[in-house]
Amino acid sequence: MQKGAKKLKLGLAALAVLMAVFVVSGCAQAKADDPKIQTIERVLELQFNGPDKEFLKVMWNPANKQIIDGVEVNEAFDQLVEDQYGPYFTDKELDQFIRVFGTYFPGLADIYGYELCLEDADIEVSETVADRYVFTAEVAFQKRGGKEQRAEVEGFVLFSGIQEGKIGKFTYTSDQGLSERLRQ
């Protein structure tokens, strides 16, 4: 009798482990198939792999800039931004993102001679706010010829309810001092 009970317990334990593996792998597969997570990953790759020399060259080249109605305009840069980031953002947020965050880390890395590399991105769906995702990006950075360092950059993304699959708000909330360390 005890042998049968032991086998039953062992069989139930094995079944529980097997079910847990299926649940975890199912969740991982669901995350991998989520196009919104793929969108966030792509934006983080654009931000933290480089800096993209062509992107910055077009942005800073004075020959690309004109003053139209008292406003500086860089049509070549605007087109490049649209090509690289446009597929991922609503029109309104694309402009806001580029002005506030889009050139910040790549620009600092370029000015101070660092290379950035997105090592990993942990992206989770918010359980309390619809279409909200939170992320932690592990970023490696290295001054040319220097020692590699790491920082985690955290933020959140809200997807538009109007333009399906497009980012309506992208915000960095913490960078573990990455911006200060890039200035060294």
C-alpha positions in Angstrom: 0.0 0.0 0.0 2.8 2.4 0.9 4.6 1.6 -2.4 1.5 2.5 -4.4 0.9 5.7 -2.5 4.6 6.7 -3.0 4.3 6.0 -6.8 1.1 8.0 -6.9 2.7 11.0 -5.1 5.8 10.8 -7.4 3.5 10.6 -10.4 1.5 13.6 -9.3 4.7 15.6 -8.5 6.0 14.8 -12.0 2.7 15.8 -13.5 2.8 19.1 -11.6 6.3 19.9 -12.8 5.3 19.0 -16.4 2.3 21.3 -16.2 4.4 24.1 -14.8 6.9 23.8 -17.7 4.0 24.0 -20.2 2.5 27.1 -18.5 5.9 28.9 -18.3 6.8 28.0 -21.9 3.3 29.0 -23.0 3.8 32.4 -21.4 7.2 32.8 -22.9 5.8 32.0 -26.3 3.0 34.5 -25.8 5.5 37.2 -25.0 7.7 36.3 -28.0 4.6 36.5 -30.3 3.4 39.9 -28.9 4.0 42.4 -31.7 3.9 45.3 -29.1 6.9 43.7 -27.2 8.7 43.3 -30.6 8.0 47.0 -31.2 9.5 48.1 -27.9 12.5 45.8 -28.4 13.1 47.4 -31.9 13.0 51.0 -30.4 15.4 50.0 -27.6 17.8 48.5 -30.2 17.7 51.7 -32.2 18.4 53.7 -29.0 21.1 51.5 -27.4 23.1 50.0 -30.3 25.6 52.4 -31.7 25.6 55.3 -31.7 24.3 55.3 -35.3 26.9 57.6 -37.0 24.7 58.3 -40.1 21.7 59.3 -37.9 23.8 61.7 -35.9 25.7 63.1 -38.9 22.4 63.9 -40.6 21.1 65.5 -37.4 24.1 67.7 -36.7 25.1 68.6 -40.3 24.6 72.4 -40.6 24.2 72.0 -44.3 20.9 70.1 -43.6 19.4 72.9 -41.6 17.3 75.8 -42.8 15.3 78.5 -41.1 11.7 78.5 -42.3 9.3 81.1 -40.8 11.7 81.5 -37.9 12.0 77.8 -37.1 15.0 75.6 -37.7 14.1 72.7 -40.0 16.2 69.7 -41.0 14.2 67.9 -43.6 16.9 65.2 -44.1 16.9 64.4 -40.4 13.1 64.4 -40.3 13.0 61.9 -43.1 15.5 59.7 -41.4 13.6 59.8 -38.2 10.4 58.9 -40.1 12.1 56.0 -41.8 13.7 54.6 -38.6 11.2 55.3 -35.9 8.0 56.2 -37.8 6.7 52.6 -38.1 6.6 52.3 -34.3 5.2 55.6 -33.1 2.1 57.7 -33.6 2.8 60.9 -35.4 2.3 63.0 -32.3 4.5 60.8 -30.1 7.3 60.5 -32.7 7.9 64.2 -32.6 7.8 64.3 -28.8 10.0 61.2 -28.4 12.7 62.5 -30.7 12.7 65.9 -29.0 12.9 64.5 -25.5 14.5 61.0 -25.6 15.3 59.9 -29.1 18.6 61.6 -29.5 19.6 61.8 -25.9 21.6 58.6 -25.2 23.0 58.2 -28.7 24.0 61.9 -28.7 25.8 61.6 -25.3 27.5 58.4 -26.4 28.8 60.1 -29.6 29.9 63.3 -27.9 31.9 61.5 -25.2 33.3 58.7 -27.3 31.2 55.7 -26.0 29.7 52.7 -27.8 26.4 51.4 -26.6 25.1 47.9 -26.8 21.6 46.6 -25.8 22.4 43.4 -24.0 18.9 42.4 -22.9 15.4 43.8 -22.5 12.9 42.6 -20.0 9.4 43.8 -21.1 6.3 43.1 -19.1 2.6 43.9 -19.7 1.0 46.0 -17.0 -1.6 44.2 -15.1 -3.4 47.4 -14.1 -3.2 49.7 -17.1 -4.4 48.7 -20.6 -1.8 48.9 -23.3 0.9 49.8 -20.8 4.2 47.9 -20.9 7.2 48.4 -18.5 10.7 47.6 -19.5 14.2 47.3 -18.1 17.0 47.4 -20.7 20.4 46.2 -19.8 22.8 48.4 -21.6 26.6 47.8 -22.0 28.7 50.9 -22.7 32.4 51.3 -23.3 34.6 54.3 -24.0 36.8 53.5 -27.0 39.7 51.6 -25.5 38.2 51.5 -22.0 36.6 49.0 -19.7 33.0 47.8 -20.5 30.4 49.0 -18.0 26.7 48.2 -17.6 23.5 50.1 -16.6 19.8 49.3 -16.5 17.5 51.8 -18.1 13.9 51.5 -17.0 10.8 53.0 -18.6 7.3 52.5 -19.8 5.4 52.5 -23.0 1.7 53.2 -23.7 0.3 52.0 -27.0 -2.3 54.1 -28.8 -5.9 53.1 -28.6 -6.5 54.9 -31.9 -3.5 53.8 -34.0 -3.3 50.1 -33.3 0.2 48.8 -32.6 1.8 52.3 -32.5 3.5 53.8 -29.4 1.5 56.7 -28.0 3.9 57.4 -25.1 7.5 56.3 -24.5 9.2 57.4 -21.3 12.5 56.6 -19.6 12.0 56.6 -15.8 15.5 55.7 -14.5 18.9 55.1 -16.1 21.0 54.1 -13.0 23.2 57.1 -13.7 24.0 56.1 -17.3 23.7 59.6 -18.6 26.1 60.9 -15.9 28.5 58.1 -16.6 28.5 58.7 -20.3 29.6 62.3 -19.6 32.9 61.1 -18.0 
